[in-house]
Amino acid sequence: MIRILVSIFFLLFTAALTADEVGIISFIQGKNYLSGPRFKKAKEPVKLGSILKKGDTITTEDGTCEIQLATQATIRLAKYSSVQIEDLLNPKSKSTTLKLVGGKLFVKAHKPAAGVPSQNQLSVVNPSFVAGVRCTEFLAAAPDTGGVDEDLSNVETGVYVNEGTVAVSPDKKGKETLVKENEEVLVSGKELKKQILDEFVKEKMRIFEEFKAIKEENYQRIKEQYEKNDQLMNDYKGRADE
């Protein structure tokens, strides 16, 4: 009996360690859609509390949405933007990679608890640039998709740093340019132009003051509930196929 209990505990513990991290929709406004291999429809409407996983793409039309990426970061998509989660806290590298397909992406990487060093890396990639960050606030900008966000239409392709430091390169093998607080780098082909942060963009980044991270215990509770629901659905499908 003891041996069985130990085995069950080991299996549960192993499952907890290997369970995929998820993203959680914490704010929505207007029309936003999810797509990816795990969705039956080409576009699934986004709901408050919707779960995102590795490989998912979220696209905004005339709306915006905010996503909590595990406990690592909070991101907000502006109108007519699209981002794909290429990796989310990879178990081996502890890295997260977001592919900015188009539009504007506000990123707030959360600071670890006092005395705890941050080992998690977050990167935003785009055909025009690669931005690697830790514990910072910045705006990554690319041409809009499917429409024009008039509020941010003057923001050129590049990376704009509100707090912390971002390492930007024209591609994964290119030379990095460190962009610090109140600086920006504009991207044109393989050229990076670093300069003082534009006052217009700085004003727009006051949006970071509204960001509120989901507490660790709340995130874990939502994640566990999702995993239970997912398992129930798989069990139901299995019985239906018998």
C-alpha positions in Angstrom: 0.0 0.0 0.0 2.8 2.4 0.9 4.6 1.6 -2.4 1.4 2.4 -4.4 1.0 5.7 -2.5 4.6 6.6 -3.2 4.2 5.8 -6.9 1.0 7.9 -7.2 2.8 10.8 -5.4 5.7 10.5 -7.8 3.5 10.5 -10.8 1.6 13.6 -9.6 4.8 15.4 -8.8 6.3 14.6 -12.2 3.2 15.8 -13.9 3.3 19.1 -12.0 6.9 19.6 -13.1 6.3 18.8 -16.7 2.9 20.7 -17.1 3.1 23.4 -19.7 3.0 27.0 -18.5 0.0 29.0 -19.9 -1.0 32.5 -20.7 -4.2 34.0 -19.3 -6.3 36.7 -20.8 -6.7 39.3 -18.1 -8.3 42.2 -20.0 -10.2 42.5 -23.3 -11.8 45.3 -25.2 -13.3 45.1 -28.7 -12.7 42.3 -31.2 -9.8 39.9 -30.5 -9.2 36.4 -31.8 -7.2 33.2 -31.0 -5.9 30.8 -33.7 -3.5 27.9 -33.9 -3.2 24.2 -34.3 -5.3 23.3 -31.3 -8.3 25.4 -32.3 -11.0 23.8 -34.6 -12.1 27.2 -36.1 -9.7 29.5 -38.0 -10.6 32.2 -35.5 -11.9 31.7 -32.0 -13.2 34.8 -30.1 -11.2 35.8 -27.1 -12.9 35.7 -23.7 -11.8 37.0 -20.3 -9.9 34.2 -18.7 -9.1 32.4 -22.0 -6.0 30.2 -21.8 -3.1 30.5 -24.3 -0.4 27.9 -24.9 2.7 27.5 -26.9 1.9 27.8 -30.6 -1.2 30.0 -30.1 -1.6 33.3 -32.0 -3.7 36.2 -30.7 -4.9 38.9 -33.1 -6.6 42.1 -32.4 -8.9 44.0 -34.7 -10.6 47.1 -33.4 -9.8 46.2 -29.8 -7.0 45.5 -27.4 -6.2 42.7 -24.9 -3.9 42.0 -22.0 -2.2 38.7 -21.4 -0.5 37.4 -18.3 2.3 35.1 -19.5 2.7 32.6 -16.6 4.1 34.8 -13.8 6.9 36.1 -16.0 5.3 39.1 -17.8 2.2 41.0 -18.8 1.8 42.1 -22.4 -0.8 44.2 -24.1 -1.6 44.2 -27.8 -2.7 47.4 -29.4 -5.3 47.5 -32.2 -4.6 45.6 -35.4 -1.8 43.6 -33.9 -0.8 40.0 -33.9 1.6 37.9 -31.7 2.4 34.2 -31.6 3.7 32.5 -28.5 6.6 30.5 -29.9 7.8 29.4 -26.5 6.5 29.9 -23.0 9.0 29.4 -20.1 10.7 26.5 -21.8 11.4 23.9 -19.1 15.1 23.7 -20.1 16.1 27.2 -21.0 13.4 29.0 -18.9 13.0 31.3 -21.9 9.9 32.8 -23.5 9.8 33.8 -27.2 7.0 36.0 -28.7 6.8 36.5 -32.4 5.4 39.9 -33.2 3.7 39.2 -36.5 2.6 42.9 -36.8 1.3 45.9 -34.8 2.3 47.2 -31.4 3.1 45.1 -28.3 3.6 46.6 -24.8 5.7 44.3 -22.6 6.2 44.4 -18.8 8.5 41.8 -17.6 7.9 41.3 -13.9 10.6 41.6 -11.3 11.4 38.6 -9.1 10.8 38.6 -5.4 13.4 40.5 -3.3 16.7 38.5 -3.1 15.7 36.1 -5.9 17.8 36.4 -9.1 15.9 36.4 -12.4 16.9 33.5 -14.6 14.0 33.8 -17.0 14.6 35.3 -20.4 12.0 36.9 -22.7 12.5 37.7 -26.4 10.3 39.5 -28.9 11.2 38.5 -32.5 10.1 40.1 -35.8 11.5 40.0 -39.3 13.0 43.4 -38.6 14.5 42.9 -35.1 15.1 40.7 -32.1 14.7 42.2 -28.6 15.9 40.3 -25.5 14.8 41.6 -22.1 14.8 40.9 -18.4 12.7 42.9 -15.9 11.8 45.8 -18.0 9.0 47.8 -19.7 9.1 48.5 -23.4 7.1 48.9 -26.6 7.9 46.8 -29.7 6.5 48.2 -32.9 6.0 46.8 -36.4 3.6 47.8 -39.2 -0.1 47.2 -38.3 -2.0 44.1 -39.6 -5.4 44.4 -41.2 -6.0 48.1 -40.3 -4.4 51.2 -38.8 -4.3 52.1 -35.2 -4.7 55.8 -35.5 -3.6 56.3 -31.9 -0.1 54.8 -32.6 0.1 55.3 -36.3 3.2 57.6 -36.0 5.2 55.0 -34.0 7.9 53.7 -36.4 9.2 50.1 -36.5 11.5 49.7 -33.5 11.9 49.2 -29.8 11.1 51.9 -27.2 12.2 51.4 -23.6 10.3 52.9 -20.6 12.3 51.1 -17.9 15.3 48.7 -17.7 17.4 47.6 -20.7 16.7 45.8 -23.9 19.2 44.2 -26.2 18.2 44.7 -29.8 19.7 43.2 -32.9 18.6 43.2 -36.6 18.4 39.4 -36.5 19.4 36.5 -34.2 23.0 36.6 -35.3 23.4 40.4 -35.6 25.3 42.7 -33.3 23.3 43.7 -30.2 22.6 47.3 -29.4 21.7 48.0 -25.7 18.7 50.3 -25.4 18.3 51.7 -21.9 15.5 53.6 -20.1 14.2 56.6 -22.0 15.9 55.5 -25.2 14.6 54.0 -28.4 16.0 52.3 -31.4 14.5 52.6 -34.9 14.9 49.8 -37.3 15.4 50.2 -41.1 16.6 47.0 -42.8 19.8 46.0 -41.0 20.4 49.4 -39.6 19.6 50.4 -36.0 19.3 54.0 -35.0 19.4 54.7 -31.3 18.2 58.0 -29.9 16.4 59.6 -27.0 12.9 58.3 -26.4 10.3 60.3 -28.3 8.0 62.3 -25.9 4.9 61.1 -27.8 5.8 57.5 -27.2 6.8 58.1 -23.6 3.3 59.5 -23.0 1.7 56.4 -24.6 3.7 54.2 -22.3 2.0 55.5 -19.3 -0.3 52.6 -19.9 2.2 50.5 -17.9 0.8 52.1 -14.8 -2.4 50.2 -15.4 -0.8 46.8 -15.6 -1.5 44.5 -12.6 0.2 41.1 -12.4 -1.9 38.1 -11.3 -0.6 36.8 -8.0 1.4 33.5 -8.1 -1.2 31.6 -6.1 -4.1 32.9 -8.4 -2.2 32.0 -11.5 -1.5 28.4 -10.2 -5.2 28.0 -9.3 -6.3 29.1 -12.8 -3.7 26.8 -14.4 -4.7 23.8 -12.3 -8.4 24.3 -13.1 -7.6 24.5 -16.8 -5.6 21.3 -16.6 -8.4 19.5 -14.8 -11.0 20.7 -17.4 -8.7 19.6 -20.2 -8.2 16.2 -18.7 -12.0 15.8 -18.2 -12.5 16.7 -21.9 -9.9 14.2 -23.0 -11.5 11.5 -20.8 -14.9 12.3 -22.3 -13.6 12.1 -25.9 -11.9 8.8 -25.1 -15.2 7.3 -23.8 -17.1 8.6 -26.8 -14.7 7.0 -29.2 -15.0 3.6 -27.6 
